[in-house]
Amino acid sequence: MWFGELVPAMDEAARIVSQADIFLCIGTSLQVYPANSLIFATPRRARRIVVNPEVPDLVPTEICECIAKTACEGVPELVASLLLESTTL
């Protein structure tokens, strides 16, 4: 997203996010409005995971898990971890 650019189907995106079990935010500073507000549309029970080499200042760390790695490094590790968790449930 570019600064100030509208999210296509923002209302639909917010509705989908409001039902999420896991919300992944990959490679972003979370400074681009309105897309940055989607993380707050998640349900309280949802896991919110941010993958970015530097944890952005705007990441609410009290409600988010942060993986300080590039997408190329962090995403495969995250997927492996999530798959492992799903097999142990």
C-alpha distances in whole Angstrom, upper triangle without the diagonal:
4,7,8,6,8,8,10,13,12,16,17,14,16,19,18,17,20,22,21,23,21,17,16,13,13,12,10,11,10,10,7,9,9,7,10,13,13,15,17,18,19,23,25,27,23,23,19,19,16,17,16,18,19,18,16,18,16,17,20,22,25,23,21,22,21,21,21,21,18,17,20,22,21,20,23,25,23,24,28,28,27,29,32,32,32,35,37,36
4,6,5,9,10,12,16,14,18,19,17,18,22,22,20,23,26,24,27,24,21,19,16,15,14,11,12,11,10,7,9,10,10,11,14,15,17,19,20,22,26,28,30,26,26,22,22,19,19,18,20,19,19,17,18,17,18,21,24,27,25,23,25,23,23,23,22,20,19,22,25,24,23,26,28,26,27,31,31,30,33,35,35,35,38,40,39
4,6,9,11,14,17,15,18,20,18,18,22,22,21,23,26,25,28,25,21,20,17,17,15,12,11,11,8,5,6,9,9,10,13,15,17,18,20,22,26,27,29,27,26,22,22,19,20,18,20,19,19,16,17,15,17,20,23,25,24,23,25,23,24,23,24,22,21,24,26,25,25,28,30,28,29,33,33,32,34,37,36,37,40,41,41
4,6,9,12,15,13,16,18,17,17,21,22,20,22,25,25,28,26,22,21,18,19,18,15,14,12,10,7,6,7,9,11,12,14,17,18,19,22,25,27,29,27,27,23,24,21,22,21,24,23,22,18,19,17,19,21,24,26,25,24,26,25,26,26,27,25,24,27,29,28,27,31,32,30,31,35,35,33,36,38,37,38,41,42,41
4,6,9,12,11,14,16,15,16,19,20,19,21,24,24,27,25,21,20,18,18,18,15,15,14,12,8,8,8,9,11,13,14,17,19,19,21,25,27,29,26,26,23,23,21,22,21,24,23,23,20,21,19,20,23,26,28,26,25,27,26,27,26,26,24,23,26,28,27,26,29,31,29,30,33,34,32,34,37,36,36,40,41,40
4,6,9,8,11,13,12,13,16,17,17,19,22,22,25,23,20,20,18,19,19,16,17,15,14,10,8,7,8,11,12,13,16,17,17,19,23,25,27,25,25,22,23,22,23,23,26,25,24,21,22,19,21,23,26,28,25,24,27,26,27,28,28,26,24,27,30,28,26,30,31,29,29,33,33,31,34,37,35,35,38,40,39
4,6,5,9,10,8,10,13,14,13,16,18,18,21,20,17,17,15,16,17,15,16,14,14,10,9,7,6,10,11,10,14,15,14,17,20,23,25,22,22,20,20,19,21,21,24,24,23,20,22,19,20,21,24,26,23,22,24,24,25,26,26,24,22,25,27,25,23,27,29,26,26,30,30,28,30,33,32,31,35,37,35
4,6,9,9,8,11,13,13,14,17,19,19,22,21,18,18,17,18,19,18,19,17,17,14,13,11,10,14,14,13,16,18,16,18,21,25,26,23,24,22,22,22,23,23,27,27,26,24,25,23,23,24,27,29,26,25,27,26,27,28,28,26,24,26,29,27,25,28,30,27,27,31,31,29,30,34,33,32,35,37,36
4,5,5,6,9,10,11,12,14,16,17,20,20,18,18,18,20,21,20,21,19,19,16,14,12,11,14,14,12,16,17,14,17,19,23,24,22,23,21,22,22,24,25,29,29,27,25,27,23,23,24,27,28,25,25,27,27,28,30,30,28,25,28,30,28,26,29,30,28,27,31,31,28,30,33,32,31,34,36,34
4,5,5,6,9,10,10,12,15,15,19,18,16,17,16,18,20,18,19,16,16,13,11,8,8,11,10,9,13,13,11,14,17,20,22,19,21,19,20,20,22,23,27,26,25,22,24,20,20,21,24,25,22,22,24,24,26,27,28,26,24,27,29,27,25,28,29,26,26,30,30,27,29,32,31,30,34,35,33
4,5,5,6,9,10,11,13,15,18,19,16,18,18,21,23,21,22,18,19,17,14,11,11,14,12,10,14,13,11,13,16,19,21,19,21,19,22,22,24,26,29,29,27,25,26,22,22,22,25,26,23,23,25,26,28,30,30,29,27,30,32,29,27,30,31,28,28,31,31,28,30,33,31,30,34,35,33
4,5,5,6,9,10,11,13,17,17,15,17,17,20,22,21,23,19,21,18,16,13,12,15,13,11,14,15,11,13,15,19,20,18,20,19,21,21,24,25,29,29,27,26,27,24,23,23,26,26,23,23,25,26,27,29,30,28,26,29,30,28,25,28,29,26,26,29,29,26,28,31,29,28,31,33,31
4,5,5,6,9,10,11,14,14,12,13,14,16,18,17,19,16,18,15,14,11,9,12,11,8,11,12,9,11,14,17,18,15,17,16,17,18,20,22,25,26,24,22,24,20,19,20,22,23,20,19,21,22,24,26,26,25,22,25,27,24,22,25,26,23,22,26,26,23,25,28,26,25,29,30,29
4,5,5,6,9,10,14,14,12,14,14,17,20,18,19,16,17,15,13,11,10,11,9,6,9,9,6,8,11,14,16,14,16,14,17,18,20,22,26,26,23,21,22,19,18,18,21,21,18,18,20,22,24,26,26,26,23,27,28,25,23,26,27,24,24,27,26,23,26,29,27,26,29,30,28
4,6,5,7,9,13,14,13,16,17,20,22,21,23,19,21,19,17,14,13,15,13,10,12,12,8,9,11,14,16,14,16,16,19,20,23,25,29,29,26,25,26,22,21,21,23,23,20,20,22,24,26,28,29,28,26,29,30,27,25,27,28,25,24,28,27,24,26,28,26,25,29,30,27
4,5,6,7,10,11,10,13,15,17,20,20,22,19,21,19,18,15,13,15,13,10,11,12,9,9,11,14,15,12,15,14,16,18,20,23,27,27,25,24,25,22,21,20,22,23,19,19,20,22,24,26,27,26,23,26,27,24,22,24,25,22,21,24,24,20,22,25,23,22,25,27,25
4,5,5,9,9,7,10,12,15,18,17,19,16,18,17,16,14,12,12,11,7,8,9,6,5,8,11,12,9,11,11,13,15,17,20,24,24,21,21,22,19,17,17,19,19,15,15,17,19,20,23,24,23,21,24,25,22,19,22,23,19,19,23,22,19,21,24,22,21,24,25,23
4,6,9,10,10,13,15,18,21,20,21,18,20,19,18,15,14,14,12,9,9,9,5,5,6,9,10,9,12,12,15,17,20,23,26,26,23,22,23,20,18,17,19,19,15,16,18,20,22,25,26,26,24,27,28,24,22,25,25,22,22,25,23,20,23,25,23,22,25,26,24
4,7,9,10,13,16,19,22,22,23,20,23,22,21,19,17,17,15,12,12,12,9,7,7,10,10,8,12,13,16,18,21,24,27,28,25,25,26,23,20,19,21,20,16,17,19,21,23,26,27,27,24,27,28,24,22,24,24,21,20,23,22,18,20,23,20,19,22,23,21
4,5,6,10,13,16,19,19,21,19,22,21,20,18,16,16,15,11,10,11,9,6,7,10,9,6,8,9,12,15,17,20,24,25,22,22,24,21,18,17,18,18,14,14,15,18,19,23,23,23,21,24,24,21,18,20,21,17,17,20,18,15,17,20,17,16,20,21,18
4,7,10,13,16,20,20,22,20,23,23,23,21,19,18,17,14,12,13,12,8,8,9,7,5,6,9,11,14,17,20,24,24,22,22,24,21,18,17,18,17,13,13,14,17,18,22,22,23,21,23,23,19,17,19,19,15,15,17,15,12,14,16,14,13,17,17,15
4,6,10,13,16,17,19,17,21,21,21,20,17,16,16,12,10,13,12,9,9,11,9,5,5,6,8,11,13,17,20,21,18,19,21,19,16,15,15,16,12,11,11,13,14,18,19,19,17,19,19,16,14,16,16,12,12,15,13,10,13,15,13,13,16,17,16
4,7,10,13,13,15,13,17,17,17,16,13,12,12,9,7,10,10,7,10,11,11,7,6,5,6,8,11,14,18,18,16,16,18,16,13,13,14,15,11,9,10,12,13,16,17,17,15,18,18,15,13,16,16,12,13,16,15,12,15,18,16,16,20,21,19
4,6,10,11,13,12,16,16,17,16,13,12,13,11,9,12,13,11,13,15,14,10,8,6,5,6,8,11,14,15,14,14,17,15,12,14,14,16,13,10,10,10,11,13,14,14,11,14,15,11,10,13,13,10,11,14,14,12,15,17,16,16,20,21,21
4,7,7,10,9,12,13,14,14,11,9,11,10,8,12,13,12,15,16,16,13,11,8,6,5,6,8,12,13,11,11,14,12,10,12,13,15,13,10,10,10,10,12,12,12,10,14,14,11,10,14,15,12,13,17,16,15,18,20,19,20,23,25,24
4,6,9,10,13,13,16,16,13,12,14,13,12,15,17,16,19,20,20,16,14,11,8,6,5,6,10,11,11,11,15,14,12,15,15,18,16,12,12,10,9,11,10,9,6,10,11,9,8,12,13,11,13,16,16,15,18,20,20,21,24,25,25
4,7,9,12,12,15,16,13,12,15,15,14,17,19,19,22,23,23,20,17,14,11,8,6,5,8,9,10,10,14,13,12,16,16,19,18,14,14,11,10,10,9,7,6,10,11,10,10,14,15,14,15,18,19,19,21,23,23,24,27,29,29
4,5,8,9,12,13,10,9,13,13,12,15,17,17,21,22,23,19,17,14,12,8,8,6,9,9,9,8,11,10,10,14,15,18,17,14,14,12,12,12,12,10,10,14,15,13,13,17,18,16,18,21,21,21,24,26,25,26,30,31,31
4,5,8,11,13,11,9,12,13,12,15,17,18,21,22,23,20,19,15,13,10,10,8,10,8,8,5,8,7,8,12,13,17,16,14,15,12,13,12,13,13,13,17,17,16,16,20,20,19,21,24,24,23,27,28,28,29,32,33,33
4,6,8,10,8,5,8,10,9,11,14,15,18,19,21,18,17,13,12,10,11,10,13,12,10,7,8,6,7,10,13,15,14,13,14,13,14,14,16,15,15,19,20,17,18,21,22,19,22,25,24,23,26,28,27,28,32,32,32
4,6,9,8,6,9,12,12,13,16,18,21,22,24,21,20,17,16,13,15,13,15,13,12,8,9,7,10,12,15,18,17,16,18,16,18,17,18,18,18,21,22,21,21,25,25,23,25,28,28,27,30,32,31,32,35,36,36
4,6,6,6,9,11,12,14,15,18,21,23,25,22,21,18,17,15,16,15,17,16,15,12,13,11,12,15,18,20,19,18,20,18,20,19,20,19,18,22,24,22,21,25,26,24,26,29,29,28,30,33,32,32,36,37,36
3,5,5,7,9,12,12,14,16,20,21,24,21,21,18,19,17,19,18,21,19,18,14,15,12,14,16,19,21,19,19,21,20,22,22,23,22,21,25,26,24,24,28,28,26,27,31,30,29,32,34,33,33,37,38,37
4,5,6,8,10,11,12,15,18,20,22,20,21,17,19,17,19,19,22,21,19,16,17,13,15,16,19,21,19,19,21,21,23,23,24,23,22,26,27,25,24,28,29,26,27,31,30,28,31,34,32,32,36,37,35
4,5,6,8,10,11,13,17,19,21,18,18,15,15,14,16,16,19,19,17,15,16,13,13,15,18,20,18,16,19,18,20,21,21,20,19,22,24,21,20,24,25,22,23,27,26,25,27,30,29,29,32,34,32
4,6,6,8,10,12,16,17,19,16,16,13,13,12,14,14,17,16,14,11,12,9,10,11,14,16,15,13,16,15,18,18,19,19,18,22,23,20,20,23,24,21,23,26,25,24,27,29,28,28,32,33,31
4,5,6,7,10,13,15,17,15,16,13,14,14,17,17,20,19,17,14,14,11,11,11,15,16,14,14,17,17,20,21,22,22,21,25,25,23,22,25,26,23,24,28,26,24,28,30,28,28,32,33,31
4,5,5,7,11,13,15,13,13,11,13,13,16,17,20,20,17,15,16,13,12,13,15,16,13,13,16,16,19,20,22,21,19,23,24,21,20,23,24,21,21,25,24,22,25,27,25,25,29,30,28
4,5,6,9,11,13,10,10,7,10,10,13,15,18,18,15,13,14,11,9,9,12,13,10,9,12,13,16,18,19,19,18,22,22,19,18,21,21,18,19,23,21,19,23,25,22,23,27,27,26
4,5,8,9,12,10,12,9,12,13,17,18,21,20,17,15,15,12,10,9,12,12,10,10,14,15,18,20,22,23,22,25,26,22,21,25,25,21,23,26,24,22,25,27,25,25,29,29,27
4,7,9,12,10,12,11,14,15,18,20,24,23,20,18,19,15,14,13,16,15,12,13,16,18,21,23,25,25,23,26,27,24,22,25,26,22,23,26,24,22,25,27,24,24,28,29,26
4,7,8,6,9,8,11,13,17,19,23,22,19,19,19,16,14,13,15,14,10,11,14,16,19,21,23,24,22,25,25,22,20,23,23,19,20,23,21,19,22,23,21,21,24,25,23
4,5,5,9,10,13,16,19,22,26,25,22,21,22,19,16,14,16,14,11,12,15,18,21,24,25,26,24,28,27,24,22,25,24,21,21,24,22,19,22,23,20,20,24,24,21
4,6,8,10,13,16,20,22,25,24,21,21,21,18,16,13,14,12,9,11,14,17,20,23,25,26,25,28,28,24,23,25,24,21,22,24,21,19,22,23,20,20,24,23,21
4,7,9,13,16,19,22,25,25,22,22,23,20,17,15,15,13,10,11,13,17,19,23,25,26,24,27,26,23,22,24,22,19,20,22,19,16,19,20,17,17,20,19,17
4,6,10,13,16,19,22,22,19,20,21,18,15,14,14,13,9,10,11,14,17,20,22,23,21,24,23,19,18,20,19,16,16,19,16,14,17,18,15,15,19,19,17
4,6,10,13,16,19,19,17,18,19,17,13,12,12,11,8,7,8,11,13,16,18,19,18,21,20,16,15,17,16,12,14,16,13,11,15,16,13,14,18,17,16
4,7,10,13,16,16,13,14,15,14,10,10,10,10,7,5,6,9,11,14,16,17,16,19,18,14,14,17,16,12,14,17,15,13,16,18,16,17,20,20,19
4,7,10,13,13,11,12,15,13,10,11,10,11,9,6,5,6,7,11,12,13,12,15,14,11,10,13,12,9,12,14,12,11,15,16,15,16,20,20,20
4,6,10,10,8,9,12,11,8,10,9,12,11,7,6,5,6,8,10,11,10,13,13,10,10,14,13,10,13,16,14,14,17,19,18,20,23,23,23
4,7,9,8,10,13,13,11,13,12,15,14,10,9,6,5,6,6,7,6,10,9,6,7,11,11,9,12,14,14,14,17,18,18,20,23,23,24
4,5,6,8,12,12,11,14,13,17,16,12,11,8,6,5,5,6,7,10,10,8,10,13,13,12,15,17,17,18,21,22,22,24,26,27,28
4,7,9,12,14,13,16,15,18,18,15,13,10,8,4,4,5,8,10,9,9,12,14,14,14,17,19,18,20,22,23,24,26,28,29,30
4,6,9,11,10,14,13,16,17,14,13,9,9,6,7,9,11,14,13,12,15,18,17,16,20,21,21,22,25,26,25,28,30,31,31
4,6,8,7,10,9,13,13,11,10,7,8,6,9,11,13,16,15,13,15,18,17,16,19,21,20,21,24,25,24,26,29,29,29
4,5,6,9,10,13,14,11,12,9,11,10,12,13,14,18,17,15,17,21,20,18,21,24,23,23,26,27,27,28,31,32,32
4,6,8,9,12,14,12,14,12,14,13,15,17,18,22,21,19,21,24,23,22,25,27,25,26,29,30,29,31,34,34,34
4,6,9,11,12,11,13,12,15,14,17,18,18,22,22,19,20,24,23,21,24,27,25,25,28,30,28,30,33,33,32
4,6,9,9,7,9,8,12,12,15,16,16,20,20,17,18,21,20,18,21,23,22,21,25,26,24,26,29,29,29
4,5,6,6,9,10,13,14,17,19,19,23,22,19,20,23,22,19,22,24,22,21,25,26,24,26,29,29,28
4,5,5,7,7,11,12,16,18,19,22,20,17,19,22,20,17,21,22,20,20,23,24,22,24,27,26,26
4,6,8,10,14,16,19,21,22,25,23,20,21,24,22,19,22,24,21,20,24,24,22,24,27,26,25
4,7,10,13,16,19,21,20,24,22,19,19,22,20,17,20,22,19,18,22,22,20,21,25,24,23
4,6,10,12,15,17,17,20,19,15,16,19,17,14,17,19,16,16,19,20,18,20,23,23,22
4,7,10,12,15,15,18,16,12,13,16,14,11,14,16,13,13,17,17,15,18,21,20,20
4,6,9,12,12,15,13,10,12,15,13,11,14,16,14,14,18,19,18,20,23,23,23
4,6,9,9,12,10,7,9,12,10,9,12,14,12,13,17,17,17,19,22,22,23
4,7,9,12,9,8,11,13,12,12,15,16,15,17,20,20,20,23,25,25,26
4,6,8,6,5,9,11,10,11,14,15,15,17,19,20,20,23,25,25,27
4,5,5,6,8,10,11,12,14,16,16,18,20,21,22,24,26,27,28
4,5,5,5,8,10,10,11,14,15,15,17,19,20,21,24,25,26
4,6,6,7,9,11,12,13,15,16,17,19,21,22,24,25,27
4,6,6,7,9,11,12,13,15,16,17,19,21,22,24,25
4,6,5,6,9,10,10,12,14,15,16,18,20,21,23
4,5,5,6,9,10,10,12,14,15,16,18,20,21
4,5,5,6,9,10,10,12,14,15,17,19,20
4,6,5,6,9,10,11,12,14,16,17,19
4,5,5,6,9,10,10,12,14,15,17
4,5,5,6,8,10,10,12,14,16
4,6,5,6,9,10,11,13,15
4,5,5,6,9,10,11,13
4,5,5,6,9,10,11
4,5,5,6,9,10
4,5,5,7,9
4,5,5,7
4,6,5
4,6
4
